[in-house]
């Protein structure tokens, strides 16, 4: 779920928002909401004896889950940054035509 949200929102936020900090904060908010929902969904499955996301032993830390979600979070920030770079280059491109003859 968070991978889909990252792909759908990270680059467009960086591209369309002029303020990079606002794009980062918007991505953090969207990621936090979807991460919470995803974790709740996976915890409900874990309580029902699914061990696909979390280990069966409740004393074992789910470091794999932490690594995967942290990696997706980092990729999202890279997408926001690249979207902002592409968007700022596009906005600063001059569309005026120089009609002055060459000197």
Backbone as CSV, one residue per row, in Angstrom:
resi,resn,N_x,N_y,N_z,CA_x,CA_y,CA_z,C_x,C_y,C_z
1,UNK,0.815,-1.186,0.000,0.000,0.000,0.000,0.864,1.257,0.000
2,UNK,1.880,1.305,0.895,2.693,2.527,0.943,3.542,2.677,-0.314
3,UNK,3.879,1.574,-0.953,4.615,1.675,-2.213,3.741,2.306,-3.293
4,UNK,2.483,1.927,-3.330,1.562,2.498,-4.308,1.331,3.978,-4.032
5,UNK,1.140,4.322,-2.767,0.943,5.730,-2.392,2.181,6.546,-2.738
6,UNK,3.356,5.990,-2.502,4.596,6.696,-2.825,4.705,6.946,-4.320
7,UNK,4.406,5.937,-5.116,4.495,6.093,-6.566,3.458,7.096,-7.076
8,UNK,2.258,7.048,-6.518,1.190,7.927,-6.997,1.362,9.388,-6.580
9,UNK,1.936,9.645,-5.398,1.923,11.003,-4.866,3.279,11.699,-4.770
10,UNK,4.380,10.984,-4.604,5.657,11.625,-4.299,6.139,12.530,-5.434
11,UNK,6.267,12.005,-6.632,6.762,12.822,-7.745,5.815,13.971,-8.078
12,UNK,4.504,13.734,-8.191,3.606,14.856,-8.486,3.623,15.956,-7.419
13,UNK,3.773,15.581,-6.144,3.862,16.614,-5.108,5.077,17.496,-5.332
14,UNK,6.218,16.901,-5.621,7.417,17.679,-5.889,7.298,18.497,-7.161
15,UNK,6.612,17.954,-8.147,6.486,18.645,-9.433,5.546,19.841,-9.353
16,UNK,4.396,19.677,-8.712,3.377,20.717,-8.751,3.475,21.753,-7.632
17,UNK,4.091,21.418,-6.526,4.217,22.390,-5.447,5.523,23.158,-5.607
18,UNK,5.426,24.474,-5.623,6.623,25.305,-5.812,7.545,25.247,-4.605
19,UNK,6.976,25.151,-3.426,7.757,25.119,-2.204,8.130,23.668,-1.892
20,UNK,9.427,23.379,-1.886,9.875,22.007,-1.665,9.535,21.526,-0.261
21,UNK,9.632,22.416,0.734,9.298,22.035,2.102,7.826,21.631,2.201
22,UNK,6.951,22.362,1.522,5.533,22.012,1.520,5.312,20.644,0.866
23,UNK,6.070,20.337,-0.175,5.955,19.035,-0.835,6.413,17.920,0.102
24,UNK,7.511,18.162,0.835,7.984,17.167,1.797,6.966,16.935,2.908
25,UNK,6.410,18.011,3.440,5.438,17.884,4.532,4.178,17.176,4.045
26,UNK,3.729,17.485,2.848,2.555,16.804,2.291,2.840,15.316,2.096
27,UNK,4.037,14.988,1.622,4.393,13.571,1.457,4.460,12.869,2.808
28,UNK,5.034,13.525,3.811,5.107,12.933,5.151,3.709,12.643,5.680
29,UNK,2.787,13.578,5.488,1.418,13.394,5.985,0.719,12.242,5.263
30,UNK,0.851,12.185,3.954,0.213,11.118,3.185,0.834,9.767,3.532
31,UNK,2.155,9.727,3.652,2.835,8.477,3.987,2.447,8.017,5.388
32,UNK,2.389,8.940,6.349,2.054,8.571,7.726,0.651,7.970,7.810
33,UNK,-0.291,8.560,7.102,-1.653,8.035,7.116,-1.705,6.634,6.509
34,UNK,-1.081,6.464,5.341,-1.134,5.156,4.688,-0.295,4.115,5.436
35,UNK,0.802,4.534,6.066,1.616,3.611,6.861,0.825,3.107,8.067
36,UNK,0.103,3.997,8.722,-0.710,3.602,9.873,-1.795,2.620,9.451
37,UNK,-2.466,2.901,8.352,-3.512,2.011,7.866,-2.923,0.655,7.469
38,UNK,-1.783,0.669,6.775,-1.155,-0.583,6.361,-0.726,-1.406,7.569
39,UNK,-0.146,-0.753,8.571,0.290,-1.475,9.762,-0.896,-2.092,10.495
40,UNK,-1.989,-1.374,10.597,-3.189,-1.913,11.222,-3.702,-3.127,10.453
41,UNK,-3.711,-3.023,9.155,-4.166,-4.129,8.310,-3.281,-5.362,8.512
42,UNK,-1.960,-5.165,8.548,-1.038,-6.282,8.725,-1.092,-6.847,10.136
43,UNK,-1.303,-6.005,11.132,-1.434,-6.495,12.502,-2.686,-7.353,12.680
44,UNK,-3.760,-6.958,12.028,-4.976,-7.767,12.095,-4.738,-9.137,11.466
45,UNK,-3.988,-9.180,10.380,-3.666,-10.465,9.760,-2.734,-11.277,10.650
46,UNK,-1.797,-10.594,11.333,-0.853,-11.285,12.219,-1.577,-11.912,13.412
47,UNK,-2.562,-11.198,13.947,-3.350,-11.751,15.056,-4.106,-12.992,14.598
48,UNK,-4.471,-13.031,13.345,-5.145,-14.200,12.780,-4.182,-15.277,12.316
49,UNK,-2.958,-15.289,12.824,-1.934,-16.307,12.574,-1.234,-16.206,11.222
50,UNK,-1.213,-15.048,10.605,-0.426,-14.852,9.391,0.957,-14.338,9.786
51,UNK,1.990,-14.950,9.235,3.360,-14.516,9.539,4.063,-13.986,8.293
52,UNK,3.309,-13.488,7.349,3.919,-12.974,6.126,4.641,-11.654,6.354
53,UNK,4.112,-10.786,7.197,4.738,-9.483,7.421,5.549,-9.441,8.697
54,UNK,5.073,-10.089,9.736,5.725,-10.049,11.044,6.070,-11.464,11.484
55,UNK,7.146,-11.617,12.291,7.491,-12.950,12.802,6.412,-13.483,13.746
56,UNK,6.354,-14.797,13.869,5.349,-15.424,14.732,5.600,-15.116,16.200
57,UNK,6.857,-14.978,16.601,7.205,-14.687,17.992,7.033,-13.192,18.263
58,UNK,6.164,-12.810,19.211,5.952,-11.387,19.478,7.162,-10.692,20.104
59,UNK,8.134,-11.461,20.585,9.337,-10.873,21.174,10.372,-10.497,20.109
60,UNK,10.220,-11.005,18.902,11.158,-10.724,17.817,10.754,-9.431,17.121
61,UNK,11.732,-8.547,16.938,11.460,-7.289,16.241,11.311,-7.532,14.743
62,UNK,10.341,-6.913,14.108,10.161,-7.082,12.659,11.105,-6.166,11.878
63,UNK,12.394,-6.481,11.895,13.390,-5.629,11.249,13.241,-5.627,9.725
64,UNK,12.762,-6.702,9.157,12.522,-6.730,7.716,11.457,-5.726,7.306
65,UNK,10.389,-5.657,8.089,9.319,-4.689,7.830,9.856,-3.269,7.957
66,UNK,10.691,-3.044,8.968,11.302,-1.722,9.156,12.189,-1.358,7.977
67,UNK,12.979,-2.286,7.494,13.881,-2.016,6.376,13.105,-1.705,5.093
68,UNK,12.083,-2.486,4.820,11.308,-2.279,3.588,10.562,-0.952,3.626
69,UNK,9.878,-0.667,4.724,9.127,0.592,4.801,10.060,1.793,4.843
70,UNK,11.214,1.653,5.503,12.191,2.744,5.503,12.746,3.005,4.119
71,UNK,12.989,1.937,3.364,13.456,2.098,1.991,12.429,2.777,1.106
72,UNK,11.173,2.406,1.264,10.099,3.041,0.488,9.981,4.523,0.863
73,UNK,10.135,4.822,2.139,10.083,6.212,2.617,11.206,7.031,1.981
74,UNK,12.410,6.484,1.942,13.551,7.167,1.341,13.339,7.378,-0.157
75,UNK,12.843,6.370,-0.845,12.558,6.496,-2.280,11.532,7.595,-2.515
76,UNK,10.548,7.712,-1.627,9.552,8.774,-1.754,10.171,10.158,-1.666
77,UNK,11.108,10.335,-0.736,11.781,11.631,-0.625,12.625,11.919,-1.869
78,UNK,13.250,10.889,-2.418,14.009,11.080,-3.656,13.093,11.449,-4.815
79,UNK,11.914,10.850,-4.858,10.951,11.193,-5.913,10.421,12.612,-5.755
80,UNK,10.172,13.037,-4.523,9.736,14.418,-4.296,10.828,15.385,-4.743
81,UNK,12.069,15.080,-4.395,13.188,15.946,-4.773,13.356,16.005,-6.284
82,UNK,13.297,14.871,-6.952,13.440,14.880,-8.413,12.241,15.551,-9.080
83,UNK,11.047,15.360,-8.542,9.881,16.054,-9.084,10.000,17.551,-8.943
84,UNK,10.519,18.004,-7.818,10.715,19.445,-7.617,11.773,19.976,-8.581
85,UNK,12.821,19.219,-8.813,13.875,19.644,-9.740,13.326,19.771,-11.161
86,UNK,12.581,18.762,-11.595,12.000,18.800,-12.948,10.977,19.930,-13.055
87,UNK,10.152,20.093,-12.032,9.137,21.147,-12.057,9.733,22.539,-12.058
88,UNK,10.792,22.746,-11.289,11.406,24.081,-11.260,12.114,24.388,-12.566
89,UNK,12.715,23.373,-13.215,13.322,23.601,-14.528,12.255,23.946,-15.560
90,UNK,11.128,23.297,-15.464,10.052,23.566,-16.423,9.457,24.954,-16.214
91,UNK,9.295,25.359,-14.944,8.739,26.680,-14.661,9.695,27.800,-15.040
92,UNK,10.997,27.565,-14.962,11.962,28.622,-15.250,12.327,28.695,-16.724
93,UNK,11.848,27.758,-17.518,12.150,27.766,-18.945,11.504,28.987,-19.593
94,UNK,12.270,29.675,-20.380,11.762,30.872,-21.061,10.965,30.456,-22.276
95,UNK,9.762,31.010,-22.392,8.919,30.692,-23.537,8.846,31.856,-24.506
96,UNK,9.538,32.957,-24.179,9.517,34.128,-25.062,10.466,33.899,-26.241
97,UNK,10.117,34.485,-27.357,10.935,34.391,-28.559,11.701,35.699,-28.700
98,UNK,12.997,35.589,-28.948,13.834,36.790,-29.141,13.748,37.217,-30.606
99,UNK,13.127,38.384,-30.846,12.963,38.880,-32.212,14.053,39.858,-32.610
100,UNK,14.979,40.081,-31.706,16.095,40.982,-32.004,17.042,40.298,-32.978
101,UNK,17.457,40.995,-34.042,18.394,40.361,-34.988,19.739,40.094,-34.313
102,UNK,20.417,39.100,-34.794,21.740,38.748,-34.241,22.708,39.869,-34.531
103,UNK,23.597,40.137,-33.600,24.573,41.230,-33.771,25.732,40.830,-34.584
